[in-house]
């Protein structure tokens, strides 16, 4: 994947993630504020009812204004306007009114003593055992603007509100996992990109370094083959031919790697010209004919296309034809039987290369055009290569806008067809 695409992908993903995180944060804070406001209203109603009950029992009148004052987020004082407040009655009324408002929350209360001007601690009423030891109890602060009042504090208010926001917290947790996964995925992608670039640089440098010794070996092999003493000695002549053949094979593999590198960098350009497909086929067949005959095989041709002139890069066309025939030979069981067919289709020509080899299973057919992928050959151990041939063929066909198709059955053979536009 190109660096520019990865940068844009990361930037776009980061913008989306930050936007989602911002929206989620706003939603959680807004939910917290709503739950806190709802809690405050329920507490206000409950305390108001409890104050009225106590005032009715004491036959006193509640103050018309400032009945309940919220001192802090979890502490309330109630102006009862009566000097008689019994702790037992107050606790009973508080429990009752809180239950009516579905406020199942722990609380503590205290009553103001006018004589000592101190808050006399009442009790801590606990609904559950979830209160943590860090919460400090007792010592409720005074409120000097009221004379006769009691105070109620909710030590576990934050825990209570959080428990009422389970869905929001769960979604926030899911979002956190999503962000963490995105960051991890970006790290893996960037790491793989760096490794891929290092691999490409290494392969390119290695193949370029191979070019010099390959050229030197080629020159040396030709010198040996042209020397009279080598030509007279059958054994040395055969060894010199082996050196030359293997050097040419190595050069072909190096060229293939370099061509693949150019394809991946999009640095290659097609040199299109009008070529005769039948003539190119005849030239390629001559180069592989000797190998086919050495294996007692045969190549059959049915070049039935009426007009074989196409617009193509002659070098790349020759390479893909050679690769197709080379694969047909390599993946034959014993004696390679290959058939080459051309047909005319409107303004196109279809080239089909058919072999009777080991074939390709359905699960492998979708992978054979991947880079470095090689079809498992079972007990056939004489198949050599890098897994670059079909990858190269696919890219060259796409560059020419040719349609490439593969049909194969295990143990029956393979047919590869290419539809090419004629001039």
Phi, psi and omega per residue, in radians:
X1 nan 2.286 -3.113
X2 -1.069 2.650 -3.116
X3 -1.067 -0.714 -3.113
X4 -1.071 -0.707 3.125
X5 -1.115 -0.746 3.137
X6 -1.115 -0.740 3.132
X7 -1.081 -0.791 3.120
X8 -1.137 -0.658 3.113
X9 -1.097 -0.776 3.133
X10 -1.153 -0.770 3.139
X11 -1.088 -0.823 3.139
X12 -1.097 -0.751 3.123
X13 -1.123 -0.699 3.139
X14 -1.128 -0.720 3.116
X15 -1.073 -0.781 3.135
X16 -1.098 -0.799 -3.119
X17 -1.084 -0.804 3.137
X18 -1.101 -0.653 3.090
X19 -1.115 -0.771 3.133
X20 -1.153 -0.731 3.122
X21 -1.089 -0.719 3.110
X22 -1.095 -0.775 3.127
X23 -1.131 -0.724 3.132
X24 -1.141 -0.704 3.122
X25 -1.116 -0.766 3.102
X26 -1.062 -0.723 -3.116
X27 -1.139 -0.762 -3.138
X28 -1.125 -0.798 3.131
X29 -1.117 -0.714 3.123
X30 -1.135 -0.699 3.091
X31 -1.120 -0.728 3.102
X32 -1.048 -0.802 3.137
X33 -1.094 -0.714 3.126
X34 -1.145 -0.760 3.121
X35 -1.129 -0.664 3.123
X36 -1.183 -0.713 3.108
X37 -1.149 -0.716 3.096
X38 -1.102 -0.727 3.109
X39 -1.099 -0.768 -3.139
X40 -1.064 -0.743 3.136
X41 -1.134 -0.720 3.126
X42 -1.138 -0.724 3.115
X43 -1.126 -0.731 -3.137
X44 -1.051 -0.778 3.135
X45 -1.128 -0.768 -3.115
X46 -1.122 -0.787 -3.138
X47 -1.151 -0.643 3.109
X48 -1.094 -0.750 3.118
X49 -1.152 -0.722 3.130
X50 -1.118 -0.691 3.129
X51 -1.124 -0.699 3.121
X52 -1.143 -0.694 3.106
X53 -1.073 -0.805 -3.115
X54 -1.160 -0.710 3.106
X55 -1.108 -0.662 3.101
X56 -1.147 -0.690 3.112
X57 -1.168 -0.627 -3.125
X58 -1.567 -0.024 -3.122
X59 0.946 0.796 3.113
X60 -2.039 2.933 -3.125
X61 -1.902 2.267 3.122
X62 -1.290 2.599 3.111
X63 -1.145 2.434 -3.101
X64 -1.203 -0.466 -3.114
X65 -2.150 2.703 3.095
X66 0.869 1.007 3.062
X67 -1.293 -0.754 -3.091
X68 -2.183 2.329 3.119
X69 -2.166 2.229 3.094
X70 -1.598 1.929 -3.080
X71 -1.398 -0.771 3.124
X72 -2.450 -3.018 -3.066
X73 -1.108 -0.448 -3.084
X74 -2.275 0.296 -3.100
X75 -2.266 2.246 -3.103
X76 -2.241 2.527 3.006
X77 -2.126 2.516 -3.067
X78 -2.118 2.114 -3.134
X79 -1.434 1.776 -3.031
X80 -1.531 -0.365 3.096
X81 1.049 0.616 3.120
X82 -2.635 2.387 -3.098
X83 -1.477 -0.021 -3.140
X84 -1.974 1.870 3.075
X85 -2.314 1.895 3.121
X86 -1.496 2.306 -3.069
X87 -1.073 -0.726 -3.115
X88 -1.122 -0.763 3.120
X89 -1.138 -0.736 -3.136
X90 -1.076 -0.788 -3.132
X91 -1.102 -0.734 3.128
X92 -1.070 -0.819 -3.113
X93 -1.168 -0.645 3.106
X94 -1.135 -0.815 3.124
X95 -1.038 -0.725 -3.100
X96 -1.165 -0.874 -3.099
X97 -1.203 -0.602 3.079
X98 -1.131 -0.677 3.125
X99 -1.156 -0.644 3.100
X100 -1.106 -0.544 3.134
X101 -1.634 0.141 -3.141
X102 1.031 0.616 3.086
X103 -1.697 1.393 3.119
X104 -1.503 1.240 -3.042
X105 -2.308 2.486 3.114
X106 -1.140 2.516 3.102
X107 -2.647 2.832 3.037
X108 -2.320 2.679 -3.086
X109 -2.425 2.801 3.095
X110 -2.607 2.688 -3.099
X111 -2.046 2.359 -3.132
X112 -1.348 2.265 3.088
X113 -1.750 2.010 -3.062
X114 -1.188 -0.564 -3.088
X115 -1.189 -0.764 -3.122
X116 -1.683 -0.150 -3.074
X117 0.931 0.753 3.123
X118 -2.261 2.748 3.064
X119 -1.543 2.035 3.125
X120 -1.534 2.017 -3.054
X121 -1.181 2.322 3.138
X122 -1.594 -1.411 -3.102
X123 -2.864 2.957 3.051
X124 -1.966 2.048 -3.108
X125 -1.742 2.033 -3.001
X126 -1.992 2.267 3.104
X127 -1.635 -0.461 -3.093
X128 -2.467 3.049 3.139
X129 -1.794 0.383 -3.057
X130 -1.568 0.011 -3.111
X131 -1.206 2.230 -3.126
X132 -1.387 2.742 -3.103
X133 -1.227 -0.330 -3.102
X134 -1.244 -0.328 -3.106
X135 -1.311 2.160 -3.135
X136 -1.479 2.316 3.142
X137 -1.909 2.751 3.113
X138 1.401 -3.099 3.099
X139 0.984 0.945 3.073
X140 -1.297 2.325 -3.052
X141 -1.264 2.695 3.094
X142 -1.401 2.888 3.046
X143 -2.335 1.841 -2.948
X144 -1.245 -0.259 -3.109
X145 -1.390 -0.301 3.067
X146 -1.844 2.685 3.094
X147 -1.828 -0.957 3.113
X148 -1.896 1.918 -3.072
X149 -2.784 2.920 3.008
X150 -2.298 2.722 -3.124
X151 -2.076 2.563 3.117
X152 -2.296 2.262 3.126
X153 -2.211 2.537 -3.124
X154 -1.998 1.617 -3.066
X155 -1.086 -0.546 -3.075
X156 -1.822 0.564 -3.093
X157 -1.088 -0.740 -3.114
X158 -1.092 -0.742 3.123
X159 -1.126 -0.689 -3.137
X160 -1.117 -0.785 3.138
X161 -1.149 -0.675 3.110
X162 -1.100 -0.689 3.122
X163 -1.132 -0.411 3.113
X164 -1.513 -0.013 -3.117
X165 -2.076 0.600 -3.045
X166 -1.072 -0.732 -3.125
X167 -1.122 -0.740 3.138
X168 -1.149 -0.709 -3.135
X169 -1.180 -0.680 3.120
X170 -1.096 -0.777 3.120
X171 -1.136 -0.639 3.090
X172 -1.135 -0.666 3.108
X173 -1.152 -0.737 3.093
X174 -1.069 -0.719 3.115
X175 -1.110 -0.712 3.106
X176 -1.050 -0.758 3.101
X177 -1.103 -0.663 3.130
X178 -1.116 -0.775 3.116
X179 -1.111 -0.751 3.128
X180 -1.087 -0.718 3.119
X181 -1.143 -0.696 3.123
X182 -1.089 -0.790 3.137
X183 -1.101 -0.747 3.123
X184 -1.118 -0.739 3.131
X185 -1.093 -0.714 3.109
X186 -1.102 -0.684 3.116
X187 -1.112 -0.756 3.139
X188 -1.144 -0.756 -3.133
X189 -1.072 -0.794 -3.138
X190 -1.151 -0.674 3.106
X191 -1.118 -0.783 3.123
X192 -1.122 -0.636 3.116
X193 -1.115 -0.755 3.113
X194 -1.105 -0.765 3.127
X195 -1.111 -0.703 3.131
X196 -1.107 -0.722 3.127
X197 -1.153 -0.711 3.090
X198 -1.088 -0.727 3.133
X199 -1.106 -0.789 -3.140
X200 -1.099 -0.761 3.137
X201 -1.087 -0.725 -3.136
X202 -1.120 -0.807 -3.121
X203 -1.110 -0.758 3.136
X204 -1.096 -0.803 3.132
X205 -1.118 -0.721 -3.114
X206 -1.127 -0.803 -3.121
X207 -1.156 -0.645 3.090
X208 -1.155 -0.653 3.107
X209 -1.169 -0.497 3.127
X210 -1.235 -0.427 -3.032
X211 -1.070 -0.693 -3.112
X212 -1.144 -0.928 3.121
X213 -1.120 -0.537 3.108
X214 -1.132 -0.763 3.105
X215 -1.102 -0.697 -3.138
X216 -1.143 -0.744 3.126
X217 -1.122 -0.673 3.132
X218 -1.076 -0.798 3.128
X219 -1.100 -0.776 -3.126
X220 -1.106 -0.714 3.139
X221 -1.111 -0.702 3.115
X222 -1.142 -0.668 3.092
X223 -1.079 -0.773 3.124
X224 -1.078 -0.778 -3.079
X225 -1.156 -0.525 -3.125
X226 -1.525 -0.136 -3.128
X227 -1.329 2.334 -3.085
X228 -1.024 -0.716 -3.106
X229 -1.147 -0.647 3.106
X230 -1.176 -0.679 3.137
X231 -1.174 -0.521 3.135
X232 -1.353 -0.564 -3.131
X233 -1.528 1.927 -3.067
X234 -1.081 -0.729 -3.092
X235 -1.160 -0.829 3.128
X236 -1.148 -0.639 3.110
X237 -1.099 -0.700 3.116
X238 -1.145 -0.735 3.114
X239 -1.106 -0.678 3.130
X240 -1.136 -0.687 3.079
X241 -1.130 -0.672 3.101
X242 -1.090 -0.757 3.109
X243 -1.052 -0.771 -3.125
X244 -1.141 -0.781 -3.122
X245 -1.112 -0.793 -3.128
X246 -1.195 -0.569 3.078
X247 -1.163 -0.703 3.086
X248 -1.133 -0.683 3.110
X249 -1.115 -0.751 3.108
X250 -1.107 -0.710 3.120
X251 -1.109 -0.669 3.107
X252 -1.089 -0.749 3.141
X253 -1.163 -0.684 3.116
X254 -1.144 -0.743 3.102
X255 -1.075 -0.654 3.141
X256 -1.135 -0.730 3.118
X257 -1.111 -0.732 3.121
X258 -1.129 -0.690 3.122
X259 -1.141 -0.692 3.092
X260 -1.101 -0.726 3.122
X261 -1.078 -0.687 3.100
X262 -1.162 -0.660 3.105
X263 -1.082 -0.766 -3.090
X264 -1.198 -0.538 3.137
X265 -1.514 -0.066 -3.082
X266 0.992 0.532 -3.099
X267 -1.713 -0.048 -3.137
X268 -1.630 2.651 3.108
X269 -2.256 2.390 3.119
X270 -1.307 2.342 3.042
X271 -1.775 1.478 -3.023
X272 -1.292 2.422 3.073
X273 -2.702 2.849 3.102
X274 -1.388 2.133 -3.124
X275 -2.292 2.703 3.095
X276 -1.652 1.963 -3.085
X277 -1.051 -0.668 -3.117
X278 -1.137 -0.678 3.126
X279 -1.161 -0.726 3.114
X280 -1.102 -0.700 3.113
X281 -1.073 -0.740 -3.138
X282 -1.089 -0.712 3.131
X283 -1.137 -0.750 -3.125
X284 -1.181 -0.692 3.140
X285 -1.082 -0.623 3.115
X286 -1.103 -0.605 -3.091
X287 -1.284 -0.401 -3.117
X288 -1.893 -0.113 -3.054
X289 -1.062 -0.692 -3.098
X290 -1.125 -0.733 3.134
X291 -1.151 -0.688 3.124
X292 -1.118 -0.794 -3.130
X293 -1.155 -0.592 3.126
X294 -1.124 -0.407 3.098
X295 -1.740 0.209 3.125
X296 1.042 0.602 3.093
X297 -1.789 -2.980 3.141
X298 -2.691 2.689 3.073
X299 -2.043 2.109 3.092
X300 -1.801 2.479 -3.128
X301 -2.195 2.545 3.026
X302 -2.474 1.352 -3.055
X303 -1.529 1.402 -3.005
X304 -1.626 -0.031 -3.126
X305 -1.139 2.325 -3.102
X306 -1.282 -0.634 -3.041
X307 -2.319 1.672 -3.028
X308 -1.589 0.292 -3.094
X309 -1.488 2.155 -3.131
X310 -2.278 2.862 3.063
X311 -1.710 1.992 -3.055
X312 -2.738 2.864 2.984
X313 -1.471 1.987 -3.002
X314 -1.058 -0.717 -3.122
X315 -1.106 -0.869 -3.110
X316 -1.202 -0.626 3.083
X317 -1.081 -0.773 3.108
X318 -1.064 -0.720 -3.120
X319 -1.112 -0.781 -3.090
X320 -1.224 -0.589 3.082
X321 -1.155 -0.730 3.101
X322 -1.111 -0.730 3.125
X323 -1.099 -0.713 3.138
X324 -1.116 -0.781 3.124
X325 -1.201 -0.638 3.116
X326 -1.103 -0.735 3.086
X327 -1.123 -0.706 3.133
X328 -1.081 -0.621 3.113
X329 -1.286 -0.818 -3.056
X330 -1.112 -0.659 -3.044
X331 -1.678 0.287 3.002
X332 -1.414 2.659 -3.082
X333 -1.211 -1.039 -3.138
X334 -2.314 -1.281 3.128
X335 -1.678 1.986 -3.119
X336 -1.206 2.200 3.052
X337 -2.078 1.925 -3.010
X338 -2.127 2.413 3.097
X339 -2.166 2.295 3.129
X340 -2.001 2.162 -3.083
X341 -2.239 2.423 2.983
X342 -2.193 2.419 3.118
X343 -2.350 2.618 3.069
X344 -1.589 2.331 3.117
X345 -2.323 1.674 -3.094
X346 0.941 -2.001 3.132
X347 -1.764 0.454 -3.132
X348 -2.273 2.875 3.036
X349 -2.230 2.332 3.133
X350 -1.839 2.196 3.051
X351 -1.828 2.222 3.123
X352 -2.190 2.265 3.062
X353 -2.045 2.051 -3.019
X354 -2.037 2.313 3.054
X355 -2.193 2.868 3.100
X356 -1.931 0.735 -3.045
X357 -1.504 -2.680 -3.022
X358 -1.335 -0.266 3.113
X359 1.319 3.077 -3.104
X360 -2.307 2.297 3.126
X361 -1.235 2.794 -3.089
X362 -1.077 -0.682 -3.107
X363 -1.185 -0.368 3.134
X364 -1.667 -0.281 -3.069
X365 -1.122 -0.549 3.138
X366 -1.371 -0.144 -3.068
X367 -1.916 -0.251 -2.979
X368 -1.128 -0.376 3.136
X369 -1.609 0.088 3.092
X370 -1.402 2.665 -3.124
X371 -1.168 2.325 3.091
X372 1.219 0.074 -3.139
X373 -1.455 2.345 3.092
X374 -2.225 2.330 -3.127
X375 -1.222 2.301 3.069
X376 -1.020 2.341 -3.055
X377 -1.924 0.145 3.082
X378 1.097 -2.112 -3.100
X379 -1.513 0.051 3.131
X380 -1.534 1.845 -3.000
X381 -1.867 0.087 -3.089
X382 -1.676 0.145 -3.121
X383 -1.558 2.070 -3.102
X384 -2.102 2.717 3.119
X385 2.649 3.071 -3.102
X386 -1.790 -0.096 -3.054
X387 1.338 0.502 -3.109
X388 -1.904 -0.248 -3.017
X389 -1.050 -0.973 -3.103
X390 -1.220 -0.538 3.054
X391 -1.087 -0.739 3.102
X392 -1.145 -0.763 3.139
X393 -1.041 -0.804 -3.129
X394 -1.049 -0.773 -3.107
X395 -1.179 -0.673 3.122
X396 -1.187 -0.699 3.098
X397 -1.118 -0.713 3.101
X398 -1.133 -0.662 3.122
X399 -1.132 -0.611 3.098
X400 -1.487 -0.096 -3.061
X401 1.084 0.700 3.046
X402 -1.683 2.622 3.123
X403 -1.629 2.168 -3.115
X404 -1.917 2.324 -3.108
X405 -2.421 2.450 3.140
X406 -2.156 2.314 3.037
X407 -2.288 2.319 -3.076
X408 -2.729 2.631 3.040
X409 -2.353 2.308 3.122
X410 -0.977 2.355 3.113
X411 1.201 0.074 3.141
X412 -2.024 -0.469 3.104
X413 2.190 -3.129 -3.050
X414 -2.361 2.482 3.046
X415 -2.159 2.163 3.056
X416 -2.026 2.176 -3.099
X417 -2.064 2.501 3.080
X418 -2.285 2.171 3.055
X419 -1.664 2.077 -3.098
X420 -2.042 2.462 -3.138
X421 -1.400 2.302 3.116
X422 -1.497 2.845 -3.124
X423 -1.327 nan nan
